[in-house]
């Protein structure tokens, strides 16, 4: 399967450590997930996406991008293809307007269920599906539900509304495809719906069977004496509900961050004020 990394912070931050230098950074994990990579980062509220069908560890562009990206919001993905050819169109993250999505999973028997899923996607959104992965279809399936609650082109999105829409989308999808496996290593042909979704301000993740971990604080922040945004919640669980950063990763990354697992069916995210929410 694939590997995910999501980052949301109150300050512009570099992610080179997480993508390249950590013991189990995405670059190293790409040895087992060789079918392309993508990095989305937001500048001035707009997503910039760099993708390649090459293996990240062998791609100088991945190292370059990972070294220069500094943003408050980053979403990265390395692919181990289960459905769809190895090409740019099938490489995550997928984008519509400000919305960016990356999926670690699979829909079992997708070919037999694709037509029914596609019929539930709004026609004006369906035409933007360019590849042939189940992941891209899931993205637009969720957007179709969300568009009934919010204007997809608005930069702000209430996280409670977004989480409710994601829950409804997953339940509607399950009615078509059946339940997802809650066993991480049940096999690449099983159904999994683990994903991260963001519009640059709001970010959330859904645990749909494949493992996902999150972190909001460190044992000790190396920048505690110089960072203007340093706060108690940088080195301890938040007591106010607000955090200075939220990181998602398919595996805990080496370093000072304290990692916690999501549970199957759990949704965790932050709104544009960096208030941590769990659903």
Buried (B, 14 or more C-beta within 10 A) or exposed (E): BBBBBBBBBBBEBBBBBBBBBBEBBBBBBBEEBBBBBBBBBBBEEEBBBBBBBBBBBEBEBBBEBBBEBBBBBBBBBBBBBBBBEBBEBBBBBBBBBBBBBBBBBBBBEBEEBBEEBEEBBBEEBBEBBEBBBBBBBBBBBBBBBBBEBBEBEEBEBEBEEBBBBBBBBBEBBBEBBEEBBBEBEBEBEBBBBBBBBBBBBBBBBBBBBBBBBBBBBBEEBEEEEEBEEBBEBBBEEBEEEBBBBBBBBBBBBEBEBBBEEBEBBBBBBBBBEBBBBEB
